[in-house]
Amino acid sequence: MSLVLDKRTEAPGLHAFIIGVSAYPDLPQANNPLLPRHYGMRQLSSTSLAAFRIYEWLTASTTKLPVPLASCRMLLLPSNDEINAEPRLRAYATPWTTGDVLANAAAWRDDASASRANVTLFYFAGHGVQRNIGDSVMLLPGFGRGVGGTLTDAIDTVNIAAGMAPTATRPNIAQTQLYFVDACRVLPEQFRQFERMPTTPVFDSELNSRDDRRAPIFYAAIPGTLANGLRGEQTLFSKALLECLNGAAAEATEEDERGNVKWRVSVHSLDRALEATIMALNAKLGADQEYALGGSQRDADICYLDGPPDVEVTVHIDPRQAVDFGTLEIRDFRDQLVLALSPIIPYPWKKALPAGNYNINVLFDPPRAPYLDFRRLRYVKPLPRELALIATVRP
C-alpha cells in the first residue's frame, strides 16, 4: 500500500488517491526507436511532478477543505528530469504495477464507504487514450510491453466512477467525489483495427437504483486532443488547476448575519475558471489545450479561502498629463478609503487589491480645466487575475 498520509478517524474526512506516471518502463525515452506496441508514445517528464504538486496542495496547512484530509494514497513513477527539478520525488521512484493500483483503489473505496459525508479526490496524470468518443483510458506502468491485451495495464474513468456509486453493498459511500484526469484523449490510428480493447477493471460495477452523488470529472483534454506538459515541469492542466484552487476560481457566498462573506471554490466556479485559466496559459505558452467537464455536475464545495483573493489592478489615465494634477482615490464597499494618491506616481499605478467592489475615482480639487472628475464603481473579480482600467478625464 502507498498510504502516504493517514489521519483516519470515525469522523467524515477527505480520502485522496493520486497517480502520476512519467518513467513508463516499457516505453522508449526521447531519442530511442519506437516499436509498434508503443503506439507512438514515449516516456513523459512532467506528469509525476504534476501529481506531486497536487499532493502538496492537499497537505498544505493553508488548504482549507470541506472536511479534514483523512488519508492520501499516492503512486508516482517520476523521470530523472522531474527528480532533478524536485529531489523529493526520489522517494517515490520505486517501481509499482497495475496490481498496486487495484489494491490501493480497493482500500480507498473502503475508506470512502464509511460515511456519505466523506469526500473523495482522484487525480491521474500520465499517458491517456480513447477507444471511442467520450472515452478516457489512463495508461499505467507496463503499458507497451507487448504482453497480454494492449490495455491490460490501463484503467478507465467509466469503470472507476461506476464502481464508486452508492449501492446496496455500499449505501454510505462518499456523496461528494472529485475526479481529475490529466491525460490525453486521443485515438491511436492502430486502435481502429481492433474490435474490442478492454482495460483492467478496477471495480465490479454493482447495480444501483439511485445515484445522487456530486461526482464531476475534470478532464485536461476534450475527446480527440492532447494534454500538454513542459519537460521537467508540471503539466499545463495542473498549473491551471492549482491557480484556480488558490484563488482564481474563488467566488463569494452570501454574507452571514454579521455581514461576513465566505469565499469558496466550488465545482461550478472551478469549471468556469479552468476554461479561462487554460486559455490564458495557452496564449502564454503557445499551447492548444481544451478542457472538458464530465460526470455528475451537481455543485459542491471543493475548498475555502481565508478571504478574497488578490487581483492585480492597473489604472491608466487619459490623457497622461493629468497624472500631475489629479488624485487617485479608491474606496472599498464600506466607503473606507483604501488609497489617496496625488500626484499619481508611479505611473501607471499598479497594486494588488482583494476581490470586491470598489469606487475608483480620479478627482481634481481644485478643478482644473479641461480635466473632469472620473468616478467608477467597479467589481474587481478573481478572473481575470489582472484588471486594467482606463480613467478618461477629458471631455
Salt bridges, closest charged atoms under 4 A:
ASP6 OD1 - ARG8 NE 2.79
GLU56 OE1 - ARG53 NH1 2.85
GLU56 OE2 - ARG88 NH2 2.40
ASP81 OD2 - ARG231 NE 2.76
GLU86 OE1 - ARG53 NH1 3.11
GLU86 OE2 - ARG88 NE 3.01
ASP110 OD1 - ARG170 NH1 3.14
ASP111 OD2 - ARG8 NH1 3.23
ASP111 OD2 - ARG73 NH1 2.96
ASP135 OD2 - ARG131 NE 2.68
ASP153 OD2 - ARG145 NE 2.91
ASP156 OD2 - ARG131 NH2 3.75
GLU189 OE1 - ARG192 NE 3.18
ASP211 OD2 - ARG213 NH2 2.79
ASP212 OD2 - ARG116 NH2 2.81
ASP212 OD2 - ARG210 NH1 2.89
GLU233 OE1 - LYS239 NZ 3.85
GLU251 OE2 - ARG264 NE 2.76
GLU251 OE1 - ARG272 NH2 3.07
ASP299 OD2 - ARG264 NH2 3.47
ASP299 OD2 - HIS268 ND1 3.56
ASP301 OD1 - ARG264 NH1 2.40
ASP306 OD1 - LYS64 NZ 2.97
ASP318 OD2 - ARG394 NH2 3.03
GLU329 OE1 - ARG331 NE 3.35
ASP373 OD2 - ARG375 NH2 3.87
